[in-house]
Amino acid sequence: MQAPDDFDPRPGKPVALSPLVRRIVAPNPSPMTYRGTNTYLLGATEVAVIDPGPRDARHMEAILAALAPGQRISHIFVTHAHLDHSPLARDLSEATGAPVLAYGDAFAGRSAAMQALAATGEIGGGEGVDATFVPDILLADGAEVSGPDWTLEALWTPGHYGNHLSFRLGDEIFSGDLVMGWASSLVSPPDGDLTDFMASCERLATLPARRFHPGHGAPVATPAERLAFLLSHRRARESAILDALSDGPATAAALAARIYTDTDPRLLPAATRNVLAHLIDLTGRSRVSPVGDLTLDARFARRS
């Protein structure tokens, strides 16, 4: 997950990406958020905010300070309910009167399989979840919302998170944490679902897009190439997992330690969650099966 670019913005400073789009990076850098969360501002008069970010007074001040005379925030869009994307939405709404729009609450959009796994409480998950998040307005897949000079189409793209939306603005897509340039996304069940992740990437690959604006990192200038890489990367991980299981049953943690040999040790827990997501997906496709109950520490065996 080494960052392949030189993206190094100054937190809190608005940067114009086009005549219509500005980006402000929140002051929350980490191994999982890279330089920080990207907050986007769209429009010349009625301004839409995409992903207000973490609950941080400095970032709130930076967003409000970016408004020019005659501008007001009219809509607040949230891609998904992780703590680095959604918590500031409510404070910003109270300060501006703008409604918060999203697919659903923090637990919306889970597949039946993930709902069943969550009910058992045996596989962990819940990393960084904004459990109290509830939008004012629900956006169904394909819904359109407009301002005087912008129209956003909501695209339900679960995988990284069940309630994850991407937003299409003409030939540009705000891809949240589904597609980023600096790293592949964390998929941690039951909040994340690898089966859905692959389907969402395949869906975005069918759309004509010139550029992706991700939740973290620099714009993705070649979306088709990036999506092809992410899909092939996940398929390669699947092959590596199956190959490793040819030597006998193993846990997700043991498989991650064996496969992610070039990963920053701080990210190995996230890698283990990604491996678990693969194992659950492979179980659903009858390629592997848990030895006993499907739990966080279960060993998985390859099926012939």
C-alpha positions in Angstrom: 0.0 0.0 0.0 2.9 2.3 -0.7 1.8 5.7 -2.0 2.8 5.9 -5.7 2.5 9.7 -6.0 3.9 12.9 -4.6 0.5 14.2 -3.3 1.4 16.5 -0.4 -1.3 19.2 0.1 -1.5 21.7 2.9 -4.4 20.8 5.2 -7.1 23.4 5.2 -6.0 25.2 2.0 -8.7 25.1 -0.8 -7.3 24.0 -4.1 -9.2 24.5 -7.4 -9.3 21.3 -9.4 -11.6 22.8 -12.1 -13.7 26.0 -12.4 -16.5 24.1 -10.5 -14.6 21.9 -8.0 -12.3 22.7 -5.1 -10.7 20.3 -2.6 -9.8 20.9 1.1 -7.7 18.2 2.8 -8.6 17.6 6.5 -5.8 17.5 9.1 -6.1 13.8 9.8 -3.2 12.0 8.1 -2.5 8.4 9.1 -1.4 5.1 7.5 -5.1 4.5 6.6 -6.0 8.0 5.5 -2.8 9.0 3.7 -2.5 12.8 3.8 -6.0 13.2 5.2 -9.6 13.1 4.0 -10.5 15.0 0.9 -13.5 17.3 1.2 -14.9 18.6 -2.0 -16.8 21.9 -2.7 -18.8 22.2 -5.9 -20.5 25.2 -7.3 -20.3 29.0 -7.6 -23.3 30.1 -5.6 -25.1 27.2 -4.0 -22.2 25.0 -2.9 -22.4 21.3 -2.4 -19.9 19.7 0.0 -18.9 16.1 -0.5 -17.5 14.3 2.5 -17.2 17.0 5.2 -14.8 14.7 7.0 -13.9 14.1 10.7 -15.3 16.1 13.5 -12.5 18.6 13.7 -13.0 22.3 14.5 -10.0 23.3 12.3 -11.5 21.6 9.3 -15.0 23.1 9.9 -13.4 26.5 10.0 -11.5 25.8 6.7 -14.7 24.7 4.9 -16.6 27.8 6.0 -13.7 30.1 5.3 -13.6 28.8 1.7 -17.0 30.4 1.0 -16.7 33.6 -1.0 -19.3 36.4 -0.6 -22.6 35.3 -2.1 -21.8 31.6 -1.7 -23.7 29.4 0.7 -23.6 25.6 1.4 -26.8 24.2 0.1 -26.2 20.4 0.3 -23.9 18.1 2.3 -23.2 14.7 0.6 -21.6 11.8 2.4 -20.0 8.9 0.5 -20.1 6.6 3.6 -20.3 6.4 7.3 -16.7 6.1 8.4 -15.3 8.4 11.1 -12.9 10.1 8.6 -15.8 11.0 6.2 -19.1 11.7 7.9 -19.0 13.0 11.5 -18.6 16.7 10.6 -21.7 16.5 8.4 -24.1 17.2 11.4 -22.1 20.1 12.7 -21.8 21.6 9.3 -25.6 21.1 8.7 -26.4 22.9 12.0 -24.1 25.8 11.1 -25.4 26.3 7.5 -28.9 24.8 7.5 -28.0 22.5 4.6 -29.4 18.9 4.7 -27.2 15.8 4.8 -27.7 13.4 2.0 -26.5 9.8 1.9 -27.6 6.3 0.9 -28.6 5.5 4.5 -27.5 5.2 8.0 -24.3 3.5 9.2 -25.7 0.0 8.7 -27.6 0.5 5.5 -26.7 -1.4 2.3 -25.3 -4.6 3.8 -25.9 -7.7 1.8 -28.0 -10.5 3.4 -24.8 -12.5 3.9 -23.1 -9.6 5.8 -26.2 -9.0 7.9 -26.1 -12.6 8.9 -22.4 -12.4 9.8 -22.9 -9.2 11.8 -25.7 -10.9 13.8 -23.4 -13.6 15.0 -20.8 -11.1 16.3 -18.1 -13.6 15.6 -16.0 -11.9 12.9 -15.3 -8.5 14.4 -15.3 -5.5 12.1 -16.6 -2.0 12.9 -13.3 -0.2 12.3 -13.8 3.5 12.3 -17.6 3.3 11.9 -19.6 6.5 12.6 -22.4 4.4 14.3 -24.6 7.4 15.0 -24.7 8.6 11.4 -28.2 9.3 10.0 -28.7 11.4 6.9 -31.6 13.9 6.5 -32.3 12.7 2.9 -31.9 9.2 1.6 -30.4 8.9 -1.9 -31.4 5.8 -3.9 -29.1 4.5 -6.6 -29.4 6.7 -9.7 -31.0 9.7 -7.8 -30.0 13.1 -9.1 -29.6 16.3 -7.1 -28.9 19.7 -8.7 -27.7 23.2 -7.9 -27.7 26.2 -10.3 -24.5 25.0 -12.0 -24.0 21.3 -10.9 -25.9 18.0 -11.0 -24.7 15.0 -9.1 -25.9 11.5 -9.7 -25.7 9.1 -6.8 -24.2 5.7 -7.6 -24.6 3.0 -4.9 -21.2 1.4 -4.9 -21.0 -0.9 -1.8 -17.9 -2.9 -1.1 -15.6 -0.8 1.0 -18.7 0.0 3.0 -22.4 -1.0 2.7 -23.8 2.5 2.4 -21.1 3.7 0.1 -22.1 6.1 -2.7 -20.0 7.5 -5.5 -21.2 10.7 -7.1 -21.1 11.4 -10.9 -20.6 15.0 -12.1 -20.6 14.8 -15.9 -17.5 12.8 -16.8 -16.0 13.0 -13.3 -16.8 10.7 -10.4 -16.2 11.3 -6.7 -15.3 7.7 -5.8 -15.0 8.0 -2.0 -13.0 5.1 -0.7 -14.0 2.6 -3.3 -11.3 3.7 -5.8 -8.2 5.6 -4.7 -4.9 6.1 -6.5 -2.5 5.8 -3.5 -3.7 2.4 -2.2 -6.3 -0.3 -2.6 -9.3 -0.1 -0.3 -9.8 -1.8 3.0 -12.6 -4.4 2.8 -13.5 -5.5 6.3 -16.6 -7.6 6.9 -19.3 -7.1 7.8 -19.0 -3.4 6.9 -17.1 -4.3 3.8 -18.1 -7.0 1.3 -15.6 -8.2 -1.3 -18.3 -9.6 -3.5 -19.9 -6.2 -3.6 -16.6 -4.5 -4.0 -15.8 -6.4 -7.2 -19.3 -5.7 -8.6 -19.0 -2.0 -7.8 -15.6 -1.7 -9.5 -17.0 -3.6 -12.5 -19.9 -1.2 -12.7 -17.8 1.9 -12.6 -15.7 0.4 -15.4 -18.7 0.5 -17.7 -19.1 4.3 -17.2 -17.3 6.8 -19.4 -15.2 8.8 -16.9 -12.3 11.2 -17.4 -11.2 11.5 -13.8 -12.0 10.1 -10.4 -11.8 12.3 -7.3 -11.1 9.9 -4.4 -11.7 10.2 -0.6 -7.9 10.2 -0.1 -5.0 11.1 -2.3 -4.6 12.7 -5.7 -7.1 12.6 -8.5 -7.1 9.4 -10.5 -6.3 10.6 -14.1 -6.8 7.2 -15.8 -9.9 5.6 -14.2 -10.2 2.7 -16.5 -6.6 1.6 -15.9 -7.0 2.0 -12.2 -10.1 -0.1 -12.1 -8.5 -2.8 -14.2 -5.6 -2.8 -11.8 -7.8 -3.1 -8.7 -9.8 -5.9 -10.1 -6.7 -7.8 -11.2 -5.0 -7.1 -7.9 -7.9 -8.7 -6.0 -8.0 -11.7 -8.3 -4.3 -12.1 -7.7 -4.8 -12.0 -4.0 -7.5 -14.7 -4.3 -5.1 -16.9 -6.3 -2.4 -16.4 -3.6 -4.9 -17.4 -0.9 -6.0 -20.5 -2.7 -2.4 -21.5 -3.4 -1.5 -21.0 0.3 -4.5 -23.1 1.4 -3.2 -25.9 -0.8 -0.7 -26.5 2.0 -3.5 -27.0 4.5 -6.0 -25.0 6.5 -5.0 -21.6 7.8 -6.5 -18.5 9.5 -6.8 -15.1 7.9 -4.0 -13.8 10.1 -1.6 -16.6 9.1 -2.5 -16.1 5.4 -2.0 -12.3 5.6 1.5 -12.8 7.2 2.4 -15.2 4.5 1.1 -13.2 1.5 1.6 -9.5 2.5 5.3 -9.8 2.9 6.0 -6.2 1.6 3.4 -4.5 3.7 4.1 -1.9 6.4 3.7 -3.8 9.7 1.2 -1.1 10.9 -1.1 -2.2 8.1 -1.0 -5.9 8.7 -4.2 -5.9 10.7 -6.0 -4.2 7.8 -4.4 -6.8 5.4 -5.8 -9.6 7.7 -9.3 -8.0 7.3 -8.8 -8.0 3.5 -7.9 -11.7 3.6 -10.9 -12.4 5.7 -13.1 -10.7 3.1 -11.6 -12.9 0.4 -12.2 -16.0 2.5 -15.8 -15.1 3.1 -16.3 -14.4 -0.6 -14.6 -17.7 -1.5 -16.9 -19.5 1.0 -19.9 -18.0 -0.7 -18.6 -19.4 -4.0 -17.9 -22.8 -2.5 -14.1 -22.5 -3.1 -13.2 -22.7 0.6 -15.0 -23.5 3.8 -14.3 -22.7 7.5 -13.2 -25.5 9.7 -16.1 -25.3 12.2 -17.9 -22.0 12.7 -17.1 -18.9 10.7 -15.3 -16.8 13.3 -12.5 -14.2 13.4 -10.0 -16.9 14.2 -11.4 -19.7 12.1 -9.2 -21.8 9.9 -10.3 -22.2 6.3 -9.7 -25.1 4.1 -9.6 -25.2 0.3 -12.4 -27.3 -1.3 -11.6 -29.7 -4.0 
